Amino acid sequence: MEDEISSPTFTIVNEYDNGMTNIFHFDVYRLEDVDEFYAIGGEEYFDKGISLIEWGELIRPALPPKHIQVTFERNEENENQRIITIERITYYEDIIG
């Protein structure tokens, strides 16, 4: 039987261990603001494994200065296709200043 990965919508974070590293799957949509993310100790997960965050723009100030952002968009020309953009984000002012 395979392990199933589910959306953490009602638990904020689900934790998985694949034998090599920990994976933390966050869904922060239901958080009121970034302060609530800090209150649950969310940023402490960043150094403990891989964090996958749905709705990450809602907690942007809490994200590490270097991270990867994956964006999914609908293709307006074909409703069955999605456009996926992968960006490496680096906030230099947070690193230098």
VMD Tcl script that builds the backbone (N, CA, C; Angstrom):
set m [mol new atoms 291]
animate dup $m
set s [atomselect $m all]
$s set {name element resname resid chain x y z} {
  {N N MET 1 A 0.831 -1.179 0.000}
  {CA C MET 1 A 0.000 0.000 0.000}
  {C C MET 1 A 0.875 1.242 0.000}
  {N N GLU 2 A 0.592 2.187 -0.891}
  {CA C GLU 2 A 1.371 3.416 -0.969}
  {C C GLU 2 A 0.869 4.429 0.049}
  {N N ASP 3 A 1.797 5.249 0.553}
  {CA C ASP 3 A 1.388 6.334 1.436}
  {C C ASP 3 A 0.689 7.383 0.596}
  {N N GLU 4 A -0.384 7.911 1.134}
  {CA C GLU 4 A -1.142 8.920 0.418}
  {C C GLU 4 A -0.782 10.288 0.957}
  {N N ILE 5 A -0.624 11.246 0.067}
  {CA C ILE 5 A -0.351 12.623 0.465}
  {C C ILE 5 A -1.652 13.386 0.333}
  {N N SER 6 A -2.065 14.022 1.408}
  {CA C SER 6 A -3.328 14.755 1.395}
  {C C SER 6 A -3.080 16.230 1.630}
  {N N SER 7 A -4.057 17.031 1.272}
  {CA C SER 7 A -3.954 18.466 1.508}
  {C C SER 7 A -4.051 18.735 3.001}
  {N N PRO 8 A -3.188 19.601 3.523}
  {CA C PRO 8 A -3.221 19.891 4.957}
  {C C PRO 8 A -4.203 21.001 5.311}
  {N N THR 9 A -5.191 21.244 4.482}
  {CA C THR 9 A -6.091 22.386 4.641}
  {C C THR 9 A -6.579 22.589 6.070}
  {N N PHE 10 A -6.952 21.521 6.774}
  {CA C PHE 10 A -7.503 21.699 8.110}
  {C C PHE 10 A -6.471 21.524 9.212}
  {N N THR 11 A -5.248 21.145 8.860}
  {CA C THR 11 A -4.212 20.954 9.864}
  {C C THR 11 A -3.048 21.919 9.686}
  {N N ILE 12 A -3.071 22.764 8.701}
  {CA C ILE 12 A -2.051 23.737 8.342}
  {C C ILE 12 A -0.791 23.071 7.814}
  {N N VAL 13 A -0.280 22.033 8.495}
  {CA C VAL 13 A 0.934 21.377 7.998}
  {C C VAL 13 A 0.830 19.860 8.184}
  {N N ASN 14 A 1.225 19.150 7.141}
  {CA C ASN 14 A 1.379 17.695 7.218}
  {C C ASN 14 A 2.870 17.398 7.104}
  {N N GLU 15 A 3.340 16.428 7.873}
  {CA C GLU 15 A 4.752 16.071 7.869}
  {C C GLU 15 A 4.940 14.682 7.279}
  {N N TYR 16 A 5.964 14.559 6.430}
  {CA C TYR 16 A 6.292 13.280 5.805}
  {C C TYR 16 A 7.790 13.054 5.930}
  {N N ASP 17 A 8.178 11.803 6.056}
  {CA C ASP 17 A 9.593 11.425 6.081}
  {C C ASP 17 A 9.782 10.382 4.998}
  {N N ASN 18 A 10.562 10.721 3.974}
  {CA C ASN 18 A 10.762 9.783 2.865}
  {C C ASN 18 A 11.995 8.908 3.066}
  {N N GLY 19 A 12.559 8.928 4.260}
  {CA C GLY 19 A 13.745 8.133 4.548}
  {C C GLY 19 A 15.039 8.892 4.314}
  {N N MET 20 A 14.976 9.984 3.565}
  {CA C MET 20 A 16.172 10.795 3.291}
  {C C MET 20 A 16.068 12.181 3.925}
  {N N THR 21 A 14.858 12.720 3.950}
  {CA C THR 21 A 14.646 14.057 4.508}
  {C C THR 21 A 13.199 14.186 4.950}
  {N N ASN 22 A 12.936 15.186 5.728}
  {CA C ASN 22 A 11.566 15.491 6.129}
  {C C ASN 22 A 10.951 16.429 5.093}
  {N N ILE 23 A 9.667 16.234 4.830}
  {CA C ILE 23 A 8.936 17.104 3.918}
  {C C ILE 23 A 7.755 17.667 4.696}
  {N N PHE 24 A 7.620 18.984 4.672}
  {CA C PHE 24 A 6.548 19.669 5.375}
  {C C PHE 24 A 5.658 20.343 4.344}
  {N N HIS 25 A 4.396 19.945 4.303}
  {CA C HIS 25 A 3.443 20.460 3.334}
  {C C HIS 25 A 2.469 21.386 4.058}
  {N N PHE 26 A 2.607 22.682 3.803}
  {CA C PHE 26 A 1.773 23.696 4.443}
  {C C PHE 26 A 0.657 24.135 3.500}
  {N N ASP 27 A -0.498 24.418 4.053}
  {CA C ASP 27 A -1.550 25.128 3.339}
  {C C ASP 27 A -1.932 26.286 4.252}
  {N N VAL 28 A -1.424 27.468 3.942}
  {CA C VAL 28 A -1.596 28.609 4.844}
  {C C VAL 28 A -2.799 29.476 4.474}
  {N N TYR 29 A -3.638 28.992 3.588}
  {CA C TYR 29 A -4.803 29.744 3.133}
  {C C TYR 29 A -5.707 30.187 4.285}
  {N N ARG 30 A -5.847 29.353 5.292}
  {CA C ARG 30 A -6.772 29.650 6.391}
  {C C ARG 30 A -6.152 30.502 7.502}
  {N N LEU 31 A -4.871 30.834 7.384}
  {CA C LEU 31 A -4.261 31.699 8.389}
  {C C LEU 31 A -4.744 33.128 8.200}
  {N N GLU 32 A -4.900 33.829 9.294}
  {CA C GLU 32 A -5.346 35.226 9.237}
  {C C GLU 32 A -4.272 36.147 8.657}
  {N N ASP 33 A -3.020 35.906 9.069}
  {CA C ASP 33 A -1.926 36.755 8.601}
  {C C ASP 33 A -0.594 36.071 8.904}
  {N N VAL 34 A 0.496 36.726 8.542}
  {CA C VAL 34 A 1.824 36.146 8.737}
  {C C VAL 34 A 2.139 35.956 10.222}
  {N N ASP 35 A 1.567 36.793 11.085}
  {CA C ASP 35 A 1.796 36.642 12.529}
  {C C ASP 35 A 1.283 35.301 13.041}
  {N N GLU 36 A 0.200 34.821 12.463}
  {CA C GLU 36 A -0.316 33.516 12.866}
  {C C GLU 36 A 0.647 32.402 12.450}
  {N N PHE 37 A 1.306 32.571 11.300}
  {CA C PHE 37 A 2.322 31.609 10.858}
  {C C PHE 37 A 3.482 31.582 11.850}
  {N N TYR 38 A 3.932 32.771 12.261}
  {CA C TYR 38 A 4.992 32.844 13.266}
  {C C TYR 38 A 4.538 32.212 14.585}
  {N N ALA 39 A 3.294 32.425 14.974}
  {CA C ALA 39 A 2.772 31.923 16.248}
  {C C ALA 39 A 2.770 30.394 16.301}
  {N N ILE 40 A 2.583 29.731 15.155}
  {CA C ILE 40 A 2.611 28.261 15.148}
  {C C ILE 40 A 4.031 27.728 14.962}
  {N N GLY 41 A 5.020 28.629 14.902}
  {CA C GLY 41 A 6.408 28.205 14.738}
  {C C GLY 41 A 6.727 27.761 13.321}
  {N N GLY 42 A 5.978 28.259 12.351}
  {CA C GLY 42 A 6.135 27.837 10.963}
  {C C GLY 42 A 7.535 27.991 10.407}
  {N N GLU 43 A 8.180 29.109 10.707}
  {CA C GLU 43 A 9.517 29.349 10.142}
  {C C GLU 43 A 10.560 28.375 10.693}
  {N N GLU 44 A 10.287 27.731 11.820}
  {CA C GLU 44 A 11.218 26.771 12.395}
  {C C GLU 44 A 11.342 25.503 11.540}
  {N N TYR 45 A 10.368 25.248 10.694}
  {CA C TYR 45 A 10.400 24.074 9.824}
  {C C TYR 45 A 11.420 24.229 8.690}
  {N N PHE 46 A 11.740 25.452 8.314}
  {CA C PHE 46 A 12.570 25.698 7.129}
  {C C PHE 46 A 13.946 25.045 7.207}
  {N N ASP 47 A 14.510 24.933 8.392}
  {CA C ASP 47 A 15.834 24.323 8.561}
  {C C ASP 47 A 15.774 22.828 8.844}
  {N N LYS 48 A 14.579 22.258 8.901}
  {CA C LYS 48 A 14.423 20.852 9.280}
  {C C LYS 48 A 14.120 19.931 8.111}
  {N N GLY 49 A 14.012 20.490 6.908}
  {CA C GLY 49 A 13.692 19.672 5.741}
  {C C GLY 49 A 13.192 20.539 4.602}
  {N N ILE 50 A 12.399 19.960 3.740}
  {CA C ILE 50 A 11.836 20.661 2.593}
  {C C ILE 50 A 10.441 21.133 2.960}
  {N N SER 51 A 10.190 22.420 2.769}
  {CA C SER 51 A 8.860 22.976 3.044}
  {C C SER 51 A 8.182 23.321 1.726}
  {N N LEU 52 A 7.010 22.753 1.517}
  {CA C LEU 52 A 6.175 23.066 0.364}
  {C C LEU 52 A 4.995 23.861 0.888}
  {N N ILE 53 A 4.798 25.080 0.370}
  {CA C ILE 53 A 3.811 25.979 0.948}
  {C C ILE 53 A 2.800 26.409 -0.113}
  {N N GLU 54 A 1.551 26.008 0.092}
  {CA C GLU 54 A 0.474 26.492 -0.761}
  {C C GLU 54 A 0.031 27.854 -0.248}
  {N N TRP 55 A -0.230 28.775 -1.158}
  {CA C TRP 55 A -0.634 30.137 -0.833}
  {C C TRP 55 A 0.487 30.894 -0.115}
  {N N GLY 56 A 1.721 30.622 -0.499}
  {CA C GLY 56 A 2.884 31.232 0.141}
  {C C GLY 56 A 2.910 32.743 0.103}
  {N N GLU 57 A 2.234 33.343 -0.890}
  {CA C GLU 57 A 2.218 34.810 -0.964}
  {C C GLU 57 A 1.552 35.425 0.266}
  {N N LEU 58 A 0.745 34.653 0.975}
  {CA C LEU 58 A 0.080 35.153 2.172}
  {C C LEU 58 A 1.033 35.310 3.352}
  {N N ILE 59 A 2.173 34.636 3.293}
  {CA C ILE 59 A 3.154 34.716 4.388}
  {C C ILE 59 A 4.516 35.158 3.862}
  {N N ARG 60 A 4.522 35.911 2.782}
  {CA C ARG 60 A 5.773 36.317 2.115}
  {C C ARG 60 A 6.848 36.823 3.079}
  {N N PRO 61 A 6.542 37.668 4.075}
  {CA C PRO 61 A 7.594 38.147 4.980}
  {C C PRO 61 A 8.285 37.032 5.774}
  {N N ALA 62 A 7.626 35.899 5.930}
  {CA C ALA 62 A 8.200 34.803 6.713}
  {C C ALA 62 A 9.050 33.860 5.869}
  {N N LEU 63 A 8.961 33.963 4.557}
  {CA C LEU 63 A 9.705 33.047 3.696}
  {C C LEU 63 A 11.202 33.323 3.757}
  {N N PRO 64 A 12.015 32.295 3.606}
  {CA C PRO 64 A 13.466 32.500 3.612}
  {C C PRO 64 A 13.885 33.443 2.479}
  {N N PRO 65 A 14.983 34.185 2.657}
  {CA C PRO 65 A 15.432 35.118 1.625}
  {C C PRO 65 A 15.737 34.430 0.296}
  {N N LYS 66 A 16.078 33.154 0.352}
  {CA C LYS 66 A 16.312 32.371 -0.867}
  {C C LYS 66 A 15.320 31.214 -0.871}
  {N N HIS 67 A 14.479 31.168 -1.901}
  {CA C HIS 67 A 13.526 30.070 -2.019}
  {C C HIS 67 A 13.106 29.914 -3.476}
  {N N ILE 68 A 12.404 28.862 -3.761}
  {CA C ILE 68 A 11.900 28.599 -5.106}
  {C C ILE 68 A 10.393 28.808 -5.088}
  {N N GLN 69 A 9.912 29.566 -6.057}
  {CA C GLN 69 A 8.479 29.830 -6.164}
  {C C GLN 69 A 7.944 29.146 -7.414}
  {N N VAL 70 A 6.903 28.358 -7.242}
  {CA C VAL 70 A 6.251 27.673 -8.356}
  {C C VAL 70 A 4.848 28.254 -8.482}
  {N N THR 71 A 4.520 28.752 -9.665}
  {CA C THR 71 A 3.220 29.371 -9.903}
  {C C THR 71 A 2.471 28.579 -10.973}
  {N N PHE 72 A 1.218 28.290 -10.697}
  {CA C PHE 72 A 0.342 27.606 -11.654}
  {C C PHE 72 A -0.695 28.616 -12.153}
  {N N GLU 73 A -0.852 28.693 -13.466}
  {CA C GLU 73 A -1.857 29.580 -14.054}
  {C C GLU 73 A -2.652 28.821 -15.096}
  {N N ARG 74 A -3.871 29.244 -15.298}
  {CA C ARG 74 A -4.675 28.653 -16.369}
  {C C ARG 74 A -4.206 29.198 -17.708}
  {N N ASN 75 A -4.209 28.336 -18.704}
  {CA C ASN 75 A -3.919 28.757 -20.064}
  {C C ASN 75 A -5.239 29.251 -20.652}
  {N N GLU 76 A -5.335 30.538 -20.921}
  {CA C GLU 76 A -6.585 31.121 -21.414}
  {C C GLU 76 A -6.989 30.560 -22.770}
  {N N GLU 77 A -6.023 30.041 -23.528}
  {CA C GLU 77 A -6.317 29.508 -24.856}
  {C C GLU 77 A -6.772 28.051 -24.816}
  {N N ASN 78 A -6.473 27.347 -23.729}
  {CA C ASN 78 A -6.864 25.944 -23.601}
  {C C ASN 78 A -7.149 25.666 -22.125}
  {N N GLU 79 A -8.417 25.531 -21.784}
  {CA C GLU 79 A -8.798 25.386 -20.377}
  {C C GLU 79 A -8.290 24.113 -19.726}
  {N N ASN 80 A -7.813 23.158 -20.507}
  {CA C ASN 80 A -7.284 21.903 -19.966}
  {C C ASN 80 A -5.783 21.952 -19.726}
  {N N GLN 81 A -5.168 23.078 -20.005}
  {CA C GLN 81 A -3.724 23.224 -19.800}
  {C C GLN 81 A -3.436 24.247 -18.716}
  {N N ARG 82 A -2.293 24.061 -18.062}
  {CA C ARG 82 A -1.826 25.004 -17.056}
  {C C ARG 82 A -0.432 25.473 -17.438}
  {N N ILE 83 A -0.128 26.677 -17.075}
  {CA C ILE 83 A 1.206 27.234 -17.289}
  {C C ILE 83 A 1.912 27.201 -15.936}
  {N N ILE 84 A 3.059 26.560 -15.891}
  {CA C ILE 84 A 3.819 26.445 -14.650}
  {C C ILE 84 A 5.087 27.274 -14.786}
  {N N THR 85 A 5.287 28.189 -13.850}
  {CA C THR 85 A 6.475 29.034 -13.829}
  {C C THR 85 A 7.269 28.706 -12.571}
  {N N ILE 86 A 8.561 28.447 -12.737}
  {CA C ILE 86 A 9.437 28.148 -11.605}
  {C C ILE 86 A 10.491 29.245 -11.539}
  {N N GLU 87 A 10.558 29.909 -10.390}
  {CA C GLU 87 A 11.494 31.024 -10.221}
  {C C GLU 87 A 12.337 30.827 -8.966}
  {N N ARG 88 A 13.593 31.166 -9.066}
  {CA C ARG 88 A 14.458 31.217 -7.881}
  {C C ARG 88 A 14.368 32.634 -7.339}
  {N N ILE 89 A 13.940 32.770 -6.109}
  {CA C ILE 89 A 13.750 34.083 -5.475}
  {C C ILE 89 A 14.903 34.323 -4.515}
  {N N THR 90 A 15.482 35.501 -4.601}
  {CA C THR 90 A 16.538 35.911 -3.674}
  {C C THR 90 A 16.282 37.355 -3.285}
  {N N TYR 91 A 16.088 37.586 -2.016}
  {CA C TYR 91 A 15.911 38.944 -1.506}
  {C C TYR 91 A 17.262 39.418 -0.986}
  {N N TYR 92 A 18.002 40.126 -1.825}
  {CA C TYR 92 A 19.350 40.547 -1.447}
  {C C TYR 92 A 19.359 41.470 -0.244}
  {N N GLU 93 A 18.371 42.342 -0.140}
  {CA C GLU 93 A 18.371 43.278 0.982}
  {C C GLU 93 A 18.256 42.543 2.316}
  {N N ASP 94 A 17.593 41.368 2.329}
  {CA C ASP 94 A 17.488 40.604 3.560}
  {C C ASP 94 A 18.810 39.922 3.895}
  {N N ILE 95 A 19.592 39.597 2.880}
  {CA C ILE 95 A 20.856 38.890 3.087}
  {C C ILE 95 A 21.953 39.881 3.483}
  {N N ILE 96 A 22.009 41.016 2.785}
  {CA C ILE 96 A 23.082 41.994 3.002}
  {C C ILE 96 A 22.773 42.911 4.186}
  {N N GLY 97 A 21.543 43.424 4.222}
  {CA C GLY 97 A 21.217 44.469 5.175}
  {C C GLY 97 A 20.720 43.969 6.445}
}
mol reanalyze $m
mol bondsrecalc $m
mol representation Tube
mol addrep $m
